[in-house]
Amino acid sequence: MVEKRKIKVVISKVGLDGHDRGAKVVSSLLKEAGMEVVYLGMYQMPEDIIRSAIDEDADVIGVSYLSGEHLVFTPKIVNEMKKHGLDDVLFIAGGVIPPEDIPSMKEMGVNKIFVAGSLTDPLVEYIRSNVRGK
Amino acid sequence: MPFLGESIEETVQKILAGDRRTSGRLITRLEDGDDWGKEIMKRLFPRTGRSMTLGLTGAGGSGKSSLLNHLIERFRKMGKTVGVIAVDPSSPFSGGAFLGDRIRIQHHTRDDKVYIRSMASRGYLGGLARATTEALRVMEAMGFDVVMVETLGAGQDEIDVIRLVQTCLLVITPGMGDEIQALKAGIMEIGDIFVLNKSDLDGSIQVLRSIEATLSLKPGQEGEWKPKVISTVATSGEGIDDLMEGIMAHQDYLHNNDAMERAAFQRVEQELGLIFRDELERVIFKGLKGTGKKRRYIRSIIDGKSDPYTVIEEILETFLKER
């Protein structure tokens, strides 16, 4: 049977941050929205995330932050994406991110940020309308 | 259809050179079943079929991914390059999937000689995804020495993997029922090697005995492979040496008999059937797409005006007339 094009999302924690509840919840919600979610789990480094995104041919990379390392890892992830030419892949960050850091994260190259307490529909909608064509 | 702005020939060359991004893209295309992927596969096919192929199947939570993690490590220590395909189920309701196999094998993510691809089953029965057979060919074309396929958590009858790979490991655990389960047909018949994982748990001796007893009842020809039962504890690494030994023994057996040829034959036979059914369905139903006919057919069946047999006969007759 010819399948509809599925959206593939890689969801990960990064560094030593061990709070994965949010990442799991978001993964489940995206699954419910009909997307294929590759869940990488905790303690991933930017290189791991990008390598996984390449091997899995992901359309979206989602990184969940909680422990305040978002300003450290975000530029590293963006650099890795650039290095490997993943310019058509969406990079979405989420979790506990202070509002005052959001502008600088966007400047670093995050496509969209959904902080804790965000609703699901806008996230799903954002991905559906901004994901690359294949 | 354009693909990274390259010609088919360029793409084929990149895949043969092991380019991960191009290969990743190709597997996506194959999952989506588009024509471009097929054209590439035609060119790649002659360069496939030379890898050692292993399958891991068994119930969800039996430890397939954790065992896989050990096997990747062992093969890497032997200097072998490794491709992995890990299948997890798609939701029958949303069509989405949660693919969690990478978690247990994440230590190998950054190893350039290891390539891991998760696949959602997308409703395909048999324990694999429809495009798993093709993804395996892609990884062979990329030149991996060993390619391992992990099925989704299989129940009793998800046994397609046996014809896809050379050596099939069936992972079982204690506490999954009495000896009656070991006597049943289906999945209990497909292991070249039975891996009794979590063998440190209570009841493992009983399971071991009942499997061995069942296997001993199997009529076997002289010189034919006798399935081995190997006890492991994937979390501690216990028994992995024995498992590797078992795998190599089965590979030796295949090479020293005409069994390797038989395995290749079965694989192609299964692929042919798969591609044939797929293409047939695609070609025949293509004419129905967007016409609303399918909906009308279904309606007429529900309303009792027709039945599925008559409908399919009609569809086939129309198709043949149009040819």
HADDOCK unambig.tbl for C-alpha pairs under 7 A between the chains (distance, minus, plus):
assign (segid A and resid 1 and name CA) (segid B and resid 278 and name CA) 6.08 0.50 0.50
assign (segid A and resid 1 and name CA) (segid B and resid 281 and name CA) 6.62 0.50 0.50
assign (segid A and resid 1 and name CA) (segid B and resid 282 and name CA) 6.21 0.50 0.50
assign (segid A and resid 2 and name CA) (segid B and resid 32 and name CA) 6.50 0.50 0.50
assign (segid A and resid 2 and name CA) (segid B and resid 33 and name CA) 5.70 0.50 0.50
assign (segid A and resid 2 and name CA) (segid B and resid 282 and name CA) 6.83 0.50 0.50
assign (segid A and resid 3 and name CA) (segid B and resid 32 and name CA) 5.39 0.50 0.50
assign (segid A and resid 3 and name CA) (segid B and resid 33 and name CA) 6.89 0.50 0.50
assign (segid A and resid 4 and name CA) (segid B and resid 32 and name CA) 6.77 0.50 0.50
assign (segid A and resid 5 and name CA) (segid B and resid 32 and name CA) 6.05 0.50 0.50
assign (segid A and resid 31 and name CA) (segid B and resid 96 and name CA) 4.35 0.50 0.50
assign (segid A and resid 31 and name CA) (segid B and resid 97 and name CA) 5.14 0.50 0.50
assign (segid A and resid 31 and name CA) (segid B and resid 98 and name CA) 6.15 0.50 0.50
assign (segid A and resid 32 and name CA) (segid B and resid 94 and name CA) 5.44 0.50 0.50
assign (segid A and resid 32 and name CA) (segid B and resid 96 and name CA) 6.02 0.50 0.50
assign (segid A and resid 33 and name CA) (segid B and resid 94 and name CA) 6.20 0.50 0.50
assign (segid A and resid 33 and name CA) (segid B and resid 96 and name CA) 6.56 0.50 0.50
assign (segid A and resid 34 and name CA) (segid B and resid 94 and name CA) 4.71 0.50 0.50
assign (segid A and resid 34 and name CA) (segid B and resid 95 and name CA) 4.77 0.50 0.50
assign (segid A and resid 34 and name CA) (segid B and resid 96 and name CA) 3.64 0.50 0.50
assign (segid A and resid 35 and name CA) (segid B and resid 96 and name CA) 4.39 0.50 0.50
assign (segid A and resid 35 and name CA) (segid B and resid 97 and name CA) 6.40 0.50 0.50
assign (segid A and resid 36 and name CA) (segid B and resid 96 and name CA) 5.02 0.50 0.50
assign (segid A and resid 36 and name CA) (segid B and resid 97 and name CA) 4.55 0.50 0.50
assign (segid A and resid 36 and name CA) (segid B and resid 98 and name CA) 6.24 0.50 0.50
assign (segid A and resid 37 and name CA) (segid B and resid 97 and name CA) 5.88 0.50 0.50
assign (segid A and resid 37 and name CA) (segid B and resid 98 and name CA) 4.99 0.50 0.50
assign (segid A and resid 37 and name CA) (segid B and resid 99 and name CA) 5.79 0.50 0.50
assign (segid A and resid 38 and name CA) (segid B and resid 98 and name CA) 6.19 0.50 0.50
assign (segid A and resid 38 and name CA) (segid B and resid 99 and name CA) 4.60 0.50 0.50
assign (segid A and resid 38 and name CA) (segid B and resid 100 and name CA) 6.14 0.50 0.50
assign (segid A and resid 39 and name CA) (segid B and resid 98 and name CA) 6.94 0.50 0.50
assign (segid A and resid 39 and name CA) (segid B and resid 99 and name CA) 6.01 0.50 0.50
assign (segid A and resid 39 and name CA) (segid B and resid 100 and name CA) 5.28 0.50 0.50
assign (segid A and resid 40 and name CA) (segid B and resid 100 and name CA) 7.00 0.50 0.50
assign (segid A and resid 40 and name CA) (segid B and resid 102 and name CA) 6.02 0.50 0.50
assign (segid A and resid 40 and name CA) (segid B and resid 103 and name CA) 5.38 0.50 0.50
assign (segid A and resid 41 and name CA) (segid B and resid 103 and name CA) 5.83 0.50 0.50
assign (segid A and resid 48 and name CA) (segid B and resid 109 and name CA) 6.02 0.50 0.50
assign (segid A and resid 48 and name CA) (segid B and resid 110 and name CA) 5.94 0.50 0.50
assign (segid A and resid 51 and name CA) (segid B and resid 109 and name CA) 6.84 0.50 0.50
assign (segid A and resid 51 and name CA) (segid B and resid 110 and name CA) 6.70 0.50 0.50
assign (segid A and resid 52 and name CA) (segid B and resid 109 and name CA) 6.80 0.50 0.50
assign (segid A and resid 54 and name CA) (segid B and resid 20 and name CA) 6.81 0.50 0.50
assign (segid A and resid 54 and name CA) (segid B and resid 21 and name CA) 5.47 0.50 0.50
assign (segid A and resid 54 and name CA) (segid B and resid 24 and name CA) 6.69 0.50 0.50
assign (segid A and resid 55 and name CA) (segid B and resid 20 and name CA) 6.02 0.50 0.50
assign (segid A and resid 55 and name CA) (segid B and resid 21 and name CA) 6.42 0.50 0.50
assign (segid A and resid 55 and name CA) (segid B and resid 24 and name CA) 5.30 0.50 0.50
assign (segid A and resid 55 and name CA) (segid B and resid 115 and name CA) 6.80 0.50 0.50
assign (segid A and resid 55 and name CA) (segid B and resid 116 and name CA) 6.42 0.50 0.50
assign (segid A and resid 55 and name CA) (segid B and resid 117 and name CA) 6.05 0.50 0.50
assign (segid A and resid 56 and name CA) (segid B and resid 24 and name CA) 5.98 0.50 0.50
assign (segid A and resid 56 and name CA) (segid B and resid 117 and name CA) 5.50 0.50 0.50
assign (segid A and resid 56 and name CA) (segid B and resid 118 and name CA) 6.62 0.50 0.50
assign (segid A and resid 57 and name CA) (segid B and resid 24 and name CA) 5.08 0.50 0.50
assign (segid A and resid 57 and name CA) (segid B and resid 25 and name CA) 5.75 0.50 0.50
assign (segid A and resid 57 and name CA) (segid B and resid 28 and name CA) 6.99 0.50 0.50
